[in-house]
């Protein structure tokens, strides 16, 4: 039987005021992705949001309803403390656990505070459909533009943000800072698009890097040691991606713990319990 889901979009976060207004940023991210899929009338894409031990669940705190494509995965405080006792948010465990409960032929790991417009969403899905039709593996990354904090923080709706993006695009895409990721870049991309075979072969993110930084770089270095790199999804034409810029308020900065730059000893970085597979965690909808 053919898999009904071509693409799983996986993101993670915690309702802890990261960088001042994370709740608003992740809300815009989820709402925009969901709205894109509804407008495109796509039923072959799922969005998985991993909530890392939030006191008030993200699914409740964002205040959104009618999200047919969105599935939440809540990691309890007890589990979080067991697997990452020295850090309040382990993105590697969170993203891996979302992946292991996804079913898409391809997975797109994105930042919790990303923003992807309608046309780009459509192009990513079309790419996955073509890859599947051609029976091809995939390893792409996504560079990003930084959507200024003063714009999205003063926006009440995704329509307002979309209007700012349209104006920026019509004015030649000037002023907004861009991070263009190259093959050997040491800057983390906004997202990674992988075929399921590659994700399973690697066991995804190296779970010993449970703090901040270097996780995407270590992961990318492992992938490209064995598989062909297909390049940047941000190709200056049809696809471009945004990071909703933040500021230094909140837990960012003095409380943020950084990873030592170390690499996994094996291509399959983690043991068989990776992605919290030894815990009974259930996806749920709202």
Secondary structure, DSSP 8 states (H G I E B T S, - for coil): ---S-SEEEEEEE-SS-GGGTHHHHHHHHHHHHHHHHHHHT--SEEEEEEEES-SS-HHHHT-----TTEEEEEE-HHHHHHH-TT-S--HHHHHHHHHHT---SEEEEE-TTEEE-HHHHHHHHHHHHHHHHTT---EEEE-EEEE-HHHHTT-SSHHHHHHHHHHHHHTTS-SS-EE---TT-SS--SEEEEEHHHHHHHTSS-TT--SBSSHHHHHHHHHHTTS---EES--SSS--EEEE---S-SSTTTT--B------SSSS-S-TTTTTTTS---EE--
